[in-house]
């Protein structure tokens, strides 16, 4: 979990530790951040409760790198890296660098501490949503038309729109199964929350694998994302690398 400072205000975003010193999140959470705001922001490592956590789980930020081609108006290239000021006590999650896209119907999980319905309240504990890849590489995602770009975005939800990320989940992980749980997407944008015909849109992490490795030195996983994983990893439980 990322507690992001902006002037005299703070807001919540998600993120995923890919090493003890690097977190992947959405550019719209941190783009244009001043040095003062960066120094006041914190990563909360392995949170299961947004209200109660040990002070030792707070980690400062040393550096923030938003993708240089991020476009706020179109949400293209919505990815950023946060380097922490010290090592995090967490098990990093591998990120996907696979050339093949997750297949349509692939079983995915989204994690977050954002609100549970549009205009609603924040939950007391980490939420896990079971969703499906609804687009593959077809280039079509619900009613979004040309705004959705399959080369750098991923479309996930359920056909009836009943499960989705929401405000406060931005930048958080969407994971699939590639021999182990693997980061495939970042919560990016959508119309409302859990609206039929308008699935969640996620940054497709594999598209940015070279950029991530070039800036962090952390290599991604080239193993393709499968349709599903073993039954025991599909059970609802927190992800070790949620930051």
C-alpha positions in Angstrom: 0.0 0.0 0.0 1.3 3.5 -0.9 0.3 6.5 1.3 0.9 9.3 -1.2 1.3 12.9 -0.1 0.2 15.8 -2.3 0.6 19.2 -0.6 -1.4 19.0 2.6 -3.4 16.0 1.5 -2.8 12.3 1.4 -4.4 9.6 -0.7 -4.1 5.8 -1.1 -2.7 3.8 -4.0 -1.6 0.2 -4.3 1.8 -1.1 -5.4 3.8 -4.4 -5.7 7.3 -5.1 -4.5 9.4 -6.7 -7.2 12.5 -6.6 -5.1 13.4 -5.5 -1.6 14.0 -1.9 -2.9 11.6 -1.4 -5.8 7.8 -1.1 -6.1 5.8 -1.0 -9.3 2.7 1.2 -9.3 0.6 3.4 -11.6 2.0 6.6 -13.0 -1.2 8.5 -12.2 -0.5 7.9 -8.5 2.9 9.7 -8.5 3.4 11.6 -11.8 4.6 15.2 -11.2 5.4 14.6 -7.6 7.5 17.2 -5.9 10.6 16.3 -3.7 8.7 17.5 -0.7 5.8 15.2 -1.4 8.1 12.3 -2.1 9.8 12.7 1.2 6.5 12.7 3.0 5.1 9.7 1.2 5.4 6.1 2.6 5.1 2.5 1.5 3.2 0.3 4.0 4.7 -3.2 3.6 2.4 -6.2 3.6 -0.8 -4.5 4.9 -3.8 -6.7 5.7 -5.5 -3.8 7.5 -5.4 -0.2 6.4 -6.0 1.2 9.8 -3.7 -0.9 12.1 -0.2 -1.8 11.2 3.2 -1.6 13.0 5.2 1.6 12.5 8.1 -0.6 11.4 6.2 -1.5 8.2 6.4 2.1 7.0 9.2 2.7 4.5 10.2 6.0 2.9 10.7 6.8 -0.7 14.1 7.5 -2.2 13.2 8.0 -5.9 10.1 8.0 -8.1 10.3 7.2 -11.8 7.0 7.7 -13.8 7.2 6.3 -17.4 8.5 9.2 -19.6 5.7 8.7 -22.1 2.8 8.6 -19.6 -0.2 10.5 -20.8 -2.7 11.5 -18.2 -5.5 12.3 -20.7 -5.4 8.8 -22.3 -3.9 6.8 -19.4 -1.4 5.4 -21.9 1.9 4.1 -20.3 0.4 4.3 -16.8 3.3 2.8 -14.9 5.8 4.0 -12.4 8.6 2.8 -10.2 9.3 3.7 -6.5 12.7 3.0 -5.0 12.4 2.8 -1.2 14.9 4.4 1.2 15.7 1.1 2.8 15.1 -2.6 2.2 11.5 -3.9 2.7 10.8 -7.0 4.7 8.7 -8.8 2.1 8.8 -11.6 -0.5 9.0 -9.9 -3.9 6.5 -10.9 -6.6 7.9 -11.7 -10.1 6.5 -9.6 -12.9 5.5 -10.9 -16.3 7.9 -10.3 -19.2 6.2 -13.0 -21.3 5.7 -12.2 -25.0 2.4 -14.0 -25.1 -0.6 -12.2 -23.6 -2.8 -14.0 -21.0 -5.4 -15.9 -22.9 -9.1 -14.8 -22.9 -10.7 -16.3 -19.9 -7.5 -16.5 -17.9 -8.2 -16.6 -14.1 -6.7 -13.5 -12.5 -6.7 -11.9 -9.0 -6.8 -8.2 -8.1 -5.7 -7.1 -4.6 -6.5 -3.8 -2.9 -7.6 -1.8 0.1 -9.8 0.6 -2.0 -13.5 1.3 -1.5 -15.7 -1.7 -2.1 -18.4 0.2 -4.1 -18.5 3.5 -6.0 -18.9 6.3 -3.5 -18.6 3.8 -0.6 -16.3 3.3 2.3 -12.8 1.8 2.7 -12.8 -1.9 3.9 -11.2 -3.0 7.2 -9.0 -5.6 5.5 -7.3 -6.5 2.2 -9.8 -7.4 -0.5 -9.2 -10.0 -3.2 -11.2 -10.0 -6.4 -11.4 -13.0 -8.8 -11.7 -11.8 -12.4 -11.1 -13.0 -15.9 -9.1 -11.7 -18.8 -12.0 -10.5 -21.1 -10.1 -9.3 -24.2 -6.8 -11.1 -24.8 -5.2 -9.3 -27.7 -8.5 -8.6 -29.5 -8.3 -4.9 -28.9 -11.9 -4.7 -27.6 -12.8 -4.0 -24.0 -16.5 -3.5 -23.2 -17.8 -0.1 -24.3 -14.4 1.7 -24.2 -13.9 1.8 -27.9 -10.7 3.3 -29.2 -9.5 4.5 -25.8 -8.6 0.9 -24.9 -5.2 -0.2 -26.4 -4.5 -3.9 -26.1 -0.8 -3.4 -26.7 -0.3 -1.7 -23.4 -3.5 -2.3 -21.5 -5.3 -5.4 -20.1 -9.1 -5.8 -19.8 -10.3 -7.8 -16.8 -13.5 -8.3 -14.8 -16.5 -10.6 -15.0 -19.1 -10.7 -17.8 -21.8 -9.4 -15.5 -19.6 -6.6 -14.1 -19.9 -7.8 -10.5 -16.2 -7.7 -9.5 -13.9 -4.8 -10.1 -11.2 -2.6 -8.6 -12.3 0.9 -7.3 -11.0 4.1 -5.9 -8.0 3.6 -3.7 -6.9 0.4 -5.6 -5.0 2.4 -8.3 -1.6 1.0 -9.0 -2.3 -2.2 -7.2 -1.6 -5.7 -8.5 -3.5 -7.9 -11.0 -1.9 -11.3 -10.9 -2.0 -14.5 -12.9 -0.4 -17.9 -12.7 2.9 -18.7 -14.5 4.4 -21.5 -12.4 3.8 -19.2 -9.5 1.7 -16.1 -8.8 3.0 -13.4 -11.2 2.2 -9.7 -11.6 0.5 -9.1 -15.0 -1.3 -5.8 -14.5 -1.7 -2.6 -12.5 -5.0 -1.0 -11.6 -5.3 1.9 -14.0 -8.7 3.2 -15.1 -12.4 2.5 -15.8 -15.8 4.0 -15.8 -17.2 3.9 -12.3 -16.8 0.6 -10.4 -18.3 -2.8 -11.3 -20.4 -1.4 -14.1 -21.8 -4.0 -16.6 -20.2 -3.5 -20.0 -17.2 -1.5 -18.6 -14.6 -3.8 -17.1 -11.5 -2.7 -15.2 -8.6 -1.6 -17.4 -5.1 -2.4 -16.2 -1.6 -1.5 -17.4 -0.2 -4.5 -19.2 3.1 -5.0 -17.2 4.9 -7.3 -19.8 4.8 -4.4 -22.3 7.1 -2.5 -20.0 9.4 -5.3 -19.0 12.5 -3.8 -20.6 11.8 -0.4 -19.0 11.4 -2.0 -15.6 14.6 -4.1 -15.9 16.6 -1.2 -17.3 15.8 1.0 -14.3 15.8 -1.5 -11.5 18.0 -4.3 -12.7 15.2 -6.8 -11.8 14.4 -9.2 -14.6 10.8 -10.4 -15.3 9.5 -13.8 -15.8 9.3 -15.0 -19.5 6.9 -17.9 -18.5 3.5 -17.5 -20.2 0.4 -16.8 -18.1 -1.9 -19.9 -18.0 -5.6 -20.1 -17.9 -5.6 -21.0 -14.2 -3.4 -22.3 -11.4 -3.5 -25.1 -8.9 -6.6 -25.1 -6.7 -4.7 -24.2 -3.6 -3.5 -20.9 -5.0 -7.0 -19.9 -6.1 -8.2 -19.6 -2.5 -8.8 -16.1 -1.1 -5.7 -15.0 0.8 -3.4 -12.0 0.9 -0.5 -11.7 -1.4 2.9 -11.6 0.3 4.2 -8.9 -2.1 1.4 -6.4 -1.7 2.9 -3.1 -0.8 
